């Protein structure tokens, strides 16, 4: 069997698609016994009817089982099989037929210096459950796409709090890396263009929310950066109200990062780290975009244009999605 025959064989049987879905499940659950988990995935695939019946999130969503049979004499409804399909249909955004290969991120979770309780994700109420939750907007995009600039301008316009995950981590590194083993290791990871550990990122983000409980809303710059952060945020805090994806060409991103490196001297703007960050973003964004796309939360904005044009489009999206009554009132007054 030559290479083309092998590719044809795997493609016709949906094997790459199956493996991608199983890897997504591994990334999400991180089971102690990965082999047992993969065996359960294969059994579930058989039960569903084969690889062609597997969706990208089959192994991260809870199993939905039919209700147990009940005799008609008990006056109950006959058992029904729940739909295991995805949530609300996506809006007019780009669809992805196949997920990209998932590359393992460098992790320091196994390091003895990273296992103290301060490095773990703590489960507690971030917002007062008796009050309406503040609006939460995510601004995501490649490194150099303008996330920080647009987030700052939006926060000022709508009187929201600007939360920059990257800035938070850099400040922590500045203060703690010289004397704290945990932050010393995180500094090495970020300097190599890798993502900081999820536990650290989520905990720092939650602390920012807690400090500003009375805020009208939060605009978060640069989060989530991998699909596991998406799931954990939803479990710990909830869904964002809106996700803005700043779509920018790789050429434009490289030019902006090189310019920023010469002006600001950030440690993660070195040549090696830039290429690694661009590659990491490319492989992670598909899963993130697909997840929010299926929930109708993500809007793509062309970020190759002038800063003010991008800002104008984002403001229109925010007002339509978050403040529709105000928009309608303004339109009525104009008549």
Beta strands, then each sheet from edge to edge (+ up, - down):
strand 1: 135-141
strand 2: 161-164
strand 3: 217-221
strand 4: 242-247
strand 5: 298-302
sheet 1: 2+ 3+ 1+ 4+ 5+
end
